[in-house]
Amino acid sequence: MTRETITLDPRAQWRLYVLSHILAGETSIAEAAGLLGRPVRSVRRLLARYRGPDGAGALVHGNAGRAPANRLDPEVRARVVELAQTRYLGVNREHLAELLADELELHVAPRTLRRVLAEEGVPVVRRRRPRRHRTRRDRMTAAGMLLQVDGSRHDWLEGRGPWLTLVGGIDDATGLVTGAVFREQEDAVGYLAVLVQTAHRHGLPLALYSDRHGIFWKSAGAIPTLAEQFAGRRSTTQVGRALEGRDDRLGGGPLAPGQGPRRAAVGHPPGPPPERAGLAGAATLEDANLVLARYLPCHNARFAVPATDPGPAWRTSSRQPEALFCSRQRRQLAADGTLAVDGRSLALGSRPPGPAGRRWVVLQRRLDGSLWVEIEGTDHALVDAPPRATALRTSPEPRSRPQPPRPGPDHPWRRTTLRYSPR
């Protein structure tokens, strides 16, 4: 005769203990129901099963020892562990679940993935860091009221190329990434490109929030120059001049670096995780920008939230965004209506109203490399000026100049000059 071993979990052991006291007459069924947290009828059914031939085995759950119906297939489990250690090495658990579903159609819940990898001893990629305290505030109510811009320098190419800086802008009300671009450094061109993308896709924001980077602000502690003292204002940077509020340029209220409240739980602008650029094989700045353009729609579809006010606050302008956000310089046209730029003589492609020469204009160096001139709120493209008229005529023959007569032998110039020399 062999004995059968029955393993009881802590809950089944507690039930056995209470039912044994009922059979010994030490407690009633009503008191046992209170101890077990079950109705009286349920306790009577447990007692009847315990008195049966199975005895204590009747208290074991019927699914004990069985494999769960939704258990991960062993082959899929082994493949997931192998991919986490080879192809997707260094990818965090949440992102790994997304990549498995998108690229290989292996749908594994992130919680299950964490448990499986922990059981197999796969180390965690990133440990949780304590959250830094930040001042909390409510989001803006409508999209376009505040645009937050920042730059994040990182090894986005994972050693296959140079370190890059991701420059991006996020709408405060919706969390929508309105524009982003990779640059070699955090420079003015990157922020102007983000503003051009934002203006094309959505419009002009009411305000812009940035840090105290020198791209936006002149040093507050610097001594103002004599010209700034006479003008009564500090000079601004190229990005600062592009953000200055002017009705003829922006068609509305001021657009300037915001002095709003501190951002809540917003660090660097979100961009494609390094794993995205790495799996795509990006090794150059151009490849990284292509990966970024494909990733941003997916990012916005997942993380953007609806604004409290459904009516957007984006503004429109009659001028092109490339004319608003570019490098600007005040210059004066020559008397013939030309402008010398980088050793080239340029002229206006279209004739503006009024006199062409001797007038102050704004030279625009746009992001695509083209040169334009702004005259009284109108943009004119610059083209190569025609050559001077003197260069079109045939050069005349050189005139022969008469030779002066040569002095004769008795000319005073030929006489010997006597000089007095003291003895």
ChimeraX attribute file (.defattr): number of C-alpha atoms within 10 A of each C-alpha:
attribute: neighborCount
match mode: 1-to-1
recipient: residues
	/A:1	3
	/A:2	4
	/A:3	5
	/A:4	7
	/A:5	7
	/A:6	9
	/A:7	12
	/A:8	17
	/A:9	12
	/A:10	9
	/A:11	12
	/A:12	17
	/A:13	15
	/A:14	14
	/A:15	20
	/A:16	19
	/A:17	11
	/A:18	23
	/A:19	24
	/A:20	15
	/A:21	14
	/A:22	16
	/A:23	13
	/A:24	10
	/A:25	10
	/A:26	10
	/A:27	14
	/A:28	14
	/A:29	20
	/A:30	14
	/A:31	13
	/A:32	20
	/A:33	17
	/A:34	12
	/A:35	12
	/A:36	16
	/A:37	11
	/A:38	12
	/A:39	13
	/A:40	16
	/A:41	12
	/A:42	13
	/A:43	21
	/A:44	16
	/A:45	11
	/A:46	17
	/A:47	22
	/A:48	12
	/A:49	16
	/A:50	19
	/A:51	14
	/A:52	12
	/A:53	9
	/A:54	10
	/A:55	13
	/A:56	18
	/A:57	18
	/A:58	17
	/A:59	19
	/A:60	15
	/A:61	11
	/A:62	9
	/A:63	8
	/A:64	11
	/A:65	7
	/A:66	7
	/A:67	8
	/A:68	9
	/A:69	6
	/A:70	6
	/A:71	9
	/A:72	14
	/A:73	9
	/A:74	9
	/A:75	8
	/A:76	12
	/A:77	16
	/A:78	14
	/A:79	13
	/A:80	20
	/A:81	17
	/A:82	15
	/A:83	13
	/A:84	20
	/A:85	15
	/A:86	9
	/A:87	10
	/A:88	19
	/A:89	13
	/A:90	16
	/A:91	20
	/A:92	17
	/A:93	20
	/A:94	13
	/A:95	15
	/A:96	22
	/A:97	21
	/A:98	17
	/A:99	19
	/A:100	17
	/A:101	14
	/A:102	11
	/A:103	8
	/A:104	9
	/A:105	10
	/A:106	15
	/A:107	13
	/A:108	18
	/A:109	14
	/A:110	16
	/A:111	11
	/A:112	14
	/A:113	21
	/A:114	18
	/A:115	12
	/A:116	17
	/A:117	19
	/A:118	12
	/A:119	9
	/A:120	11
	/A:121	10
	/A:122	14
	/A:123	11
	/A:124	14
	/A:125	11
	/A:126	10
	/A:127	8
	/A:128	7
	/A:129	6
	/A:130	6
	/A:131	7
	/A:132	7
	/A:133	8
	/A:134	11
	/A:135	10
	/A:136	11
	/A:137	11
	/A:138	10
	/A:139	18
	/A:140	17
	/A:141	19
	/A:142	20
	/A:143	26
	/A:144	26
	/A:145	20
	/A:146	26
	/A:147	28
	/A:148	23
	/A:149	24
	/A:150	21
	/A:151	25
	/A:152	19
	/A:153	16
	/A:154	13
	/A:155	14
	/A:156	27
	/A:157	25
	/A:158	15
	/A:159	10
	/A:160	13
	/A:161	14
	/A:162	15
	/A:163	18
	/A:164	20
	/A:165	22
	/A:166	27
	/A:167	29
	/A:168	27
	/A:169	28
	/A:170	26
	/A:171	24
	/A:172	25
	/A:173	23
	/A:174	20
	/A:175	22
	/A:176	23
	/A:177	25
	/A:178	25
	/A:179	24
	/A:180	28
	/A:181	23
	/A:182	24
	/A:183	21
	/A:184	13
	/A:185	16
	/A:186	19
	/A:187	16
	/A:188	18
	/A:189	21
	/A:190	22
	/A:191	25
	/A:192	24
	/A:193	22
	/A:194	20
	/A:195	30
	/A:196	23
	/A:197	19
	/A:198	25
	/A:199	23
	/A:200	15
	/A:201	11
	/A:202	17
	/A:203	20
	/A:204	26
	/A:205	23
	/A:206	19
	/A:207	19
	/A:208	24
	/A:209	21
	/A:210	19
	/A:211	15
	/A:212	12
	/A:213	12
	/A:214	14
	/A:215	18
	/A:216	21
	/A:217	18
	/A:218	15
	/A:219	12
	/A:220	9
	/A:221	6
	/A:222	7
	/A:223	10
	/A:224	15
	/A:225	11
	/A:226	9
	/A:227	11
	/A:228	12
	/A:229	11
	/A:230	9
	/A:231	10
	/A:232	10
	/A:233	10
	/A:234	16
	/A:235	15
	/A:236	16
	/A:237	17
	/A:238	19
	/A:239	23
	/A:240	20
	/A:241	18
	/A:242	23
	/A:243	23
	/A:244	15
	/A:245	16
	/A:246	13
	/A:247	12
	/A:248	13
	/A:249	19
	/A:250	21
	/A:251	15
	/A:252	15
	/A:253	12
	/A:254	15
	/A:255	20
	/A:256	20
	/A:257	22
	/A:258	15
	/A:259	11
	/A:260	11
	/A:261	11
	/A:262	12
	/A:263	16
	/A:264	14
	/A:265	13
	/A:266	13
	/A:267	10
	/A:268	17
	/A:269	18
	/A:270	21
	/A:271	20
	/A:272	18
	/A:273	14
	/A:274	17
	/A:275	20
	/A:276	20
	/A:277	21
	/A:278	18
	/A:279	13
	/A:280	13
	/A:281	14
	/A:282	21
	/A:283	17
	/A:284	14
	/A:285	19
	/A:286	12
	/A:287	16
	/A:288	26
	/A:289	18
	/A:290	15
	/A:291	18
	/A:292	20
	/A:293	15
	/A:294	11
	/A:295	16
	/A:296	19
	/A:297	12
	/A:298	11
	/A:299	15
	/A:300	15
	/A:301	10
	/A:302	10
	/A:303	11
	/A:304	15
	/A:305	12
	/A:306	13
	/A:307	17
	/A:308	13
	/A:309	12
	/A:310	10
	/A:311	11
	/A:312	16
	/A:313	18
	/A:314	17
	/A:315	17
	/A:316	17
	/A:317	16
	/A:318	9
	/A:319	15
	/A:320	14
	/A:321	23
	/A:322	20
	/A:323	21
	/A:324	21
	/A:325	26
	/A:326	24
	/A:327	22
	/A:328	21
	/A:329	13
	/A:330	11
	/A:331	15
	/A:332	16
	/A:333	19
	/A:334	15
	/A:335	12
	/A:336	11
	/A:337	17
	/A:338	22
	/A:339	24
	/A:340	14
	/A:341	11
	/A:342	7
	/A:343	7
	/A:344	12
	/A:345	15
	/A:346	20
	/A:347	22
	/A:348	20
	/A:349	14
	/A:350	11
	/A:351	11
	/A:352	14
	/A:353	8
	/A:354	7
	/A:355	11
	/A:356	15
	/A:357	14
	/A:358	13
	/A:359	14
	/A:360	14
	/A:361	16
	/A:362	19
	/A:363	23
	/A:364	25
	/A:365	18
	/A:366	20
	/A:367	17
	/A:368	8
	/A:369	8
	/A:370	11
	/A:371	17
	/A:372	20
	/A:373	25
	/A:374	18
	/A:375	15
	/A:376	12
	/A:377	11
	/A:378	12
	/A:379	19
	/A:380	19
	/A:381	15
	/A:382	20
	/A:383	17
	/A:384	13
	/A:385	16
	/A:386	10
	/A:387	9
	/A:388	8
	/A:389	7
	/A:390	8
	/A:391	8
	/A:392	8
	/A:393	8
	/A:394	7
	/A:395	8
	/A:396	6
	/A:397	6
	/A:398	6
	/A:399	6
	/A:400	6
	/A:401	6
	/A:402	6
	/A:403	6
	/A:404	6
	/A:405	6
	/A:406	7
	/A:407	10
	/A:408	9
	/A:409	9
	/A:410	8
	/A:411	9
	/A:412	10
	/A:413	10
	/A:414	10
	/A:415	9
	/A:416	7
	/A:417	8
	/A:418	6
	/A:419	6
	/A:420	6
	/A:421	5
	/A:422	4
	/A:423	3
